[in-house]
Amino acid sequence: MGDGLDQLLEGRRLSPVQRRIARYLGDHLSEAIFLSSVELAERAGVSQPSVTRFAMVLGFAGYPELRQALRPLVVGGRRPSRANDLQAAIDVEIDNLRSVRDALADPSDISELGAKLAGCEPLPVVGLRVSSGLATTFAYFARRIHPDVRLLTHGGSELADGLYAARRAGASWLVAVILPRYPAEAVQALRGARDLGLRTAVITDRRDVPFEADVVLAAPVGERLVFDSHTAPLALAMVLVEAMADAAPLRTQARLEEYERMTDQAGVFTERFC
């Protein structure tokens, strides 16, 4: 998108419908500035009220005011050359990964957390709705190096029971993945875990989240596509697994060697490590 449109969108949390409008504007700005809200809605495949709400999210009274603000970008000939939208989305991911990298300049905090999680048995891991995928990936690899990782991806009484059972079995920490739009049930589970006496480490998208945790591990999500991309949170989750492995090197080595023997004997993979 042009610089002017990018500036309007910067820092805005857009819904998937609003992102479709933003993408259409970015791809067809020279014609979109002459369309009515009804016509823009038809072209973008959304409803007319969605166009109005989109304009209001950007700080305008309505779509006519937004259209007026966009016209100089085209009429004045100031729209710069740019990468296509898919390349721009990847550029955002690169920037997000760079922010995670910069935050790890001093790795002492995550190393300390890794040591605490490595010594926590069992280790419950929570992730609901869209966060369940990242929680599942974290738990899958954490199980390779940790003797008792308990994945909880279903809400309701099952989640409450799982947290209670983990605490009774000796758990002292909870790892939770809570990504936008922050499921209310996950936030409630976080409070319930703290009430049980569990300390909480949360992988999320920013530090100023609307819930409390003992440790917040922040990695931005990509917002340039219709749905969020979790590239940076995934990288941060894998860094946390690495910190857990480094905290218990002998156990890590023994468990990884045992796992490789098991997979070789069972013929789990077509490719073997040499």
C-alpha positions, 0 to 999 in steps of 0.5 A: 500500500502507499505510504499515506494509506500505510500511515493510516493503518499503522497500529490499527487492529483490523478485523478480517473484513476490514483487512479485505477493504484495506487490501482492495484499497491498496490494490485499486486506490486510483479507482477506489477514491471515486467509488461510493461506499456501496460500490466499494463494498461490492468490489471488496465483497463486504457490506456497506456498513463494514466500509463505514465502520472501517473508515471510523476505525481509521478515525474518520466520521465516515467513508466520504471523509476517508475518501477525501483524505485518500484522493491526494495520494492519487491525484497529486501523483505521490503514490510511490512504487511498492512491493506487492501485498504478499511481499509486504506481508512477508516484510512485516514478518521479517520485522516481527522476527527482528523485534524478537531477536532484538529482545533476546540481546540479553537472554538471561530472562528467558534462560531463567524461565527455561530453567524453572519450566524444566524443573516443573513436573508436570508442566501444563500448557494451555492454548484455546481457539487459534492459539491451540496450534502454537500451544500444540507445537510447543508441547510436542517439542517440549515433550521430547526433553521434558518428562511430563508435559500436559497439553490443554486445548479444550475449554470448559470443565475439561480445562479446569479439571486439567489445571487442578489435576496438574496442580495436585500432581506438583505443577508450579508453573503454567505456560499459556499461549494467548494470541489475539483476539484473546479468548475470554475463556483463556484469560479466565483460565489464567486467573483460575491457574493463579488462584490455584497457586500456579505461576504463569508464563504467557506467549502473546503478541505484546507486553501491554496485554489486557490480562495479568501474568507472571512472565509475558513473552511478547512476539508481534503477529503479522496483520497484513493478511486476512488472518493473523500470521504467528511466525514470530510467536512460533520462533519465540516458543521454540527459543523457550524450548531451547532454554528448557533444553539448555537448563537440563543438558544431561536429561535432554541428551538422554531423552533425545537419544532414547527418542531417536532409538525408538523412532528408528526401531519403529520406522517412524521416519523415512530419513534417519539422522547420521 
